[in-house]
Every structure is written in structure tokens, then in C-alpha cells.
Amino acid sequence: MEIFFINRFGVYHWKEYVFEDGTSKDKYWVSLNCMINQKEYHAVLPTSKVEKHKFNTIDTLVIPSGSSIHFKVETLLDFKKLKINNKVEIEKAFTNNNFTYLGLLEQELQKKIEDTILNSETLSQILIDTLLCKEI
């Protein structure tokens, strides 16, 4: 089996990502993990449906159109809806060619993500510390 690593702020394309309700859809997946090899990975799933979230902007980050090579249209990251995926399901998707690394988010977006997490109104302090790679 080919070896792969999950990079912090790595942007991945996950074909047929399975949601909690059993539905599936192709999604971008942005890793928030601090270490390369973990059992579980925190991620945020970007959406281009920014208008749908315009009345609930707490703990969200909008990536303007053209500010990332990975997202051509205005894209929203909602940190209230973080996903946790385990290593086994990621490895399975990778083995089936359903999980593809696209590259790292731009440095300025990485900083904005960290600022959004640091100033979160809804995430617990333990989760904030975890996502910011602080020793607990």
C-alpha cells in the first residue's frame, strides 16, 4: 500500500464523502490536525453555498473568490460544523482513489483559520487548544 500523510491545512478532495445521515457527496476536506499520524483527524468541509449561511456567521471564515488556488468561487468554512474522521476511513478512501491531496492552503488563509479558531464563540477551550496545537 502506498503511504500517505495528512498535512495540517492540506486541502483534499474526497469523492463520495459520507455524512452522518448516510448521504454522500464529493467534498473538499481541509485538515486541521497538528501531527502527521493520528488516529482521528479534525477537518472543516468548505462550502460554496455562502448565502445559505449569511445569517449565521459566528465562527465562520469566508474565503473570497480568487484568494485561493483551491477555491475559485467564494467559499465558506464553518467551524461550528467540524468533522472528525478516523484514520481507517481516510485510508480506505485513499486506497479506493477517493481521497486526493490538492495542496496546502495559502499562508494568509492558514493564519485567518487560526485567528477564527482562537476567537471562537462556540468551540470549547479544550478543542481550541487542540486545533491550535497547544499542549494541554
Buried (B, 14 or more C-beta within 10 A) or exposed (E): EEEBEBBBBBBBBBBEBBEEEEEEEEBBBBBBBEEEEBEEBBBBBBBBEBEEBEEEEEBBBBBEEEBBEBBEEBBBBBBBEBBEBEEEBBEEBBEEEBBBBBEBBBEEBBEBBBEBBEEBEEBEEEBBBBBEEEEE
